[in-house]
Structure formats: structure tokens, C-alpha cells
Amino acid sequence: MTQPATSRAQPPHVPVMLGEVLAALKPSDGEVHVDGTFGAGGYTRAILGAADCRVIAIDRDPQAIRNGQSLVSESEGRLTLIEGRFGDMERLLGQAGVSHVDGVVLDIGVSSMQIDEAARGFSFMKDGPLDMRMAQSGLSAADAVNTMDAEDLSRIIHIFGEEPRARAIARAIVRARSEEPINTTLGLVRAVERATGRQRPQDRTHPATRTFQALRIHVNGELDELVQALHAAEALLAPGGRLVVVTFHSLEDRIVKRFFTSRAGKLPHGSRHLPMAGEGPKASFTLPFKGHLEATEAESKNNPRARSAKLRCGIRTSAPPLPSIAADIGVSASRA
């Protein structure tokens, strides 16, 4: 029996492609689902409202966990919040006594909640400390830009930001920090603009966009974390369970696409670590639709973040998990 929404209050941010996510995940009564990127709780709230199921939600951001406690209370025992990395979901769920689940949803990237808070330092649109740490601990973006040499900065900005002007931007950052440490988002924007110039009216994106993206990915180890999460979901999902992933830029989507392609036995020339389909282990996923789904025109118009969103989905088979192919689908900081 479908349950009513667990709260009369609306979440502060509407999650991207919510209808498509629910349609792909297909939550049913009695199931257990994982929201690996809890954020403001939009997907979790919708899953709890769609069926009499249980949700285990994970977020590395302690603020997100604190903010989610009211939803825990409202869910009447159906929601468990865990602070940690979604790449560690197999271990985290094991500690909670859960070995198999019926669905996993991942919304990859920084949450609107984090972007909107200037003190978190994720956005070049708001001046604040140059932080960008999702877990609020460890290496910060300020540490990176003030200590890394120009070559390493250039490599990170080029690979993780797909920025063609990476070398010039890295040199500009090194010059700027020699005059004064770069400790704020505005300070980094000014350093980038030394190499790119300021945004022009005809520019669709701010010249600092790719640099901020690259540093955020580097500081949080996001791409390696995504690879680990995909493998963890494969191990946790019961036969018929569904993995739904929403990405927002090409690096993330490339990893997810490669994962599902390899797991469905559809790599055109095989993998270095997996044989061709029919030559070895059976596919661990089937794909319910070809390629990816995108946000509707109406959603993209109302929510700019949805414009680049891509949703991919896989349905778990009864075959055992396939060997890790992180070398084929991942992009690590050490290799960048």
C-alpha cells in the first residue's frame, strides 16, 4: 500500500529528475533502498512517500546528517541516516546489519544546499572561505591552490575540469598566491581571471567554472569515490534490484556509462580485466533502456542544474559481482 508523504513540509530544494528517478527505481512495499547522496533529502523523502519501504541514506557532510534528523523522526523508523562516504556503503550497511538491498540511487556532485552556503566555499558566485570539503575535514581547496606546483595544478584543472586553458590558469594562480595567499572564493576567481579575462555578456559560463569544478573533484576524491560506489552497489543489490545514477558532467557520466556497459557485457572490444560477453562471467546488470535519460524541457527551463543531468539505470541479475575494473572506468587523482 502506498504511503502518504512523510512530512507536510517541502524540501528546500527539488531534486533533479525526481519523477524519472522514482520511475527507474520503482520502490515497493517492504523493500530496502539506499540513497547514497542524501543532501537535502529530496530523493529519500520521495522514496518514503512512494511505498511502505525502508531507506538507508548516506552523506559525508555532517551538516546534511544534522539537518536530516527531523525527517528521521517523521519517518517512524523507516529512515536510517549514516554519516560516511557512499563509496563505503557496503561496509557502512554491513555495520548496520544490512547485506542486501533492493535499490540504490546516487546523485553525483555537490548539492544545492552546499552551493547556497557561502561559508562552504563551493561557489564562485558567493564570496567565502575557499573550502569545498564535503566532509568538512581534510585537505581544503585553499590548501591545494596555495601549496601545489603549477604542473600539478594544471593537470588537475585540465583533467577534472576539462579546461583548455589549464596551464595559463595554473600559472596565474601561482603568481597570485606569491603576492597574497588565496583563501577566498573571490580571490581564486580573480586569479583565474588573470588568465581568462572577466566573463563577457556572450559567455554562457563563468571563466572560473571549470577550475572550481576541478578543485572540488580533487579535494573530495569524487571520481574514485564514484567508482567505489558503483562496485559497492553491485555487491549489495539483490537480483532484480535497481541502480539509478544521476550525473552532471561528462567525467562522471563517462564512468557510469562504462560501468553499466561492462557489467551488461556490451563492451565492444572487451575489457583488459573482463572477457568478451559469452566468454566468461555472466552479466551482472541488464539495462532497462538504451543510453541515458535527460531532464524534460520544462524542468531544464525552471532548474538550470537539470540542463546537464543524465540518468542511467541498471537492473541487477542473479550473477555474482564481476571483478573490479576501476582501472578501466575510473580517473584517480594520482593518474590525472
VENBEL-V951589 format. One record per residue. PHI is phi in radians with two decimals (* if undefined). Layout:
{{PHI} {PHI}}
//
This chain:
{{*} {-1.21} {-1.62} {-1.21} {-0.96} {-1.40} {-2.69} {-1.35} {-1.32} {-1.62} {-1.13} {-1.15} {-2.36} {-1.40} {-1.19} {-1.21} {0.95} {-1.04} {-1.06} {-1.18} {-1.10} {-1.12} {-1.12} {-1.35} {-1.33} {0.91} {-1.11} {-2.29} {-1.00} {1.46} {-1.49} {-2.12} {-2.13} {-1.99} {-1.77} {-1.32} {-2.34} {-1.02} {0.99} {-1.55} {1.51} {-1.09} {-1.15} {-1.01} {-1.03} {-1.19} {-1.11} {-1.09} {-1.40} {-1.51} {-2.78} {-1.46} {-2.12} {-1.91} {-2.15} {-1.93} {-1.93} {-2.14} {-2.69} {-1.40} {-1.50} {-1.06} {-1.17} {-1.10} {-1.14} {-1.11} {-1.15} {-1.49} {-1.14} {-1.16} {-1.21} {-1.02} {-1.11} {-1.22} {-1.39} {0.97} {1.55} {-1.60} {-2.10} {-2.07} {-1.80} {-2.21} {-1.46} {2.89} {-1.55} {-1.21} {-1.15} {-1.68} {-1.07} {-1.10} {-1.18} {-1.10} {-1.23} {-1.05} {-1.14} {-1.59} {1.43} {-1.98} {-1.91} {-2.45} {-2.33} {-1.78} {-2.86} {-2.37} {-2.15} {-2.28} {-1.94} {-1.47} {2.03} {-1.37} {-1.50} {-1.04} {-1.03} {-1.25} {-1.10} {-1.25} {-1.69} {-1.01} {-1.16} {-1.45} {1.28} {-1.51} {-1.94} {-1.39} {-1.48} {-2.26} {-1.34} {-3.00} {-1.03} {-1.45} {-1.90} {1.27} {-1.48} {-1.14} {-1.51} {1.04} {-2.66} {1.53} {-1.08} {-1.75} {-1.11} {-1.09} {-1.03} {-1.13} {-1.25} {-1.66} {-2.15} {-1.34} {-1.35} {-1.08} {-1.13} {-1.17} {-1.06} {-1.07} {-1.13} {-1.13} {-1.17} {-1.23} {-1.34} {-1.39} {-1.80} {0.87} {-1.69} {-1.20} {-1.74} {-1.00} {-1.10} {-1.13} {-1.15} {-1.07} {-1.12} {-1.15} {-1.12} {-1.10} {-1.12} {-1.12} {-1.27} {-1.22} {-1.56} {-2.90} {-0.96} {-1.63} {-2.04} {-2.25} {-1.10} {-1.14} {-1.09} {-1.22} {-1.01} {-1.08} {-1.13} {-1.08} {-1.16} {-1.09} {-1.65} {-1.87} {1.40} {-1.36} {-1.10} {-1.70} {-0.98} {-1.45} {-1.33} {-1.33} {-2.21} {-1.20} {-1.08} {-1.60} {-0.98} {-1.21} {-1.16} {-1.10} {-1.04} {-1.09} {-1.16} {-1.10} {-1.11} {-1.14} {-1.05} {-1.73} {0.99} {-1.16} {-1.27} {-1.10} {-1.08} {-1.10} {-1.01} {-1.09} {-1.16} {-1.08} {-1.17} {-1.12} {-1.09} {-1.03} {-1.26} {-1.53} {-1.24} {-1.32} {-0.92} {1.55} {-1.21} {-2.10} {-1.94} {-2.10} {-2.25} {-1.94} {-2.05} {-2.27} {-2.60} {-1.13} {-1.08} {-1.08} {-1.10} {-1.08} {-1.13} {-1.14} {-1.06} {-1.11} {-1.08} {-1.13} {-1.07} {-1.20} {-1.25} {-1.58} {1.23} {-2.03} {-1.11} {-1.09} {-2.23} {1.36} {-1.91} {-1.09} {-1.92} {-2.15} {-1.32} {-1.15} {-0.98} {1.56} {-1.80} {-2.88} {-1.01} {-1.31} {-1.06} {-1.61} {-2.40} {-1.94} {-1.88} {-1.26} {-2.63} {-1.40} {1.24} {-2.36} {-1.82} {-2.14} {-1.13} {-1.17} {-1.06} {-1.15} {-1.16} {-1.08} {-1.22} {-1.48} {-2.35} {-0.96} {-1.10} {-1.29} {-1.07} {-1.75} {-1.24} {-2.31} {-1.93} {-2.17} {-2.51} {-2.41} {-1.95} {-1.21} {-1.59} {-1.53} {-1.20} {-1.16} {-0.99} {-1.49} {-1.02} {-1.06} {-2.20} {-0.97} {-1.14} {-1.52} {-1.99} {-1.73} {-2.32} {-1.64} {-1.08} {-1.24} {-1.62} {-1.05}}
//
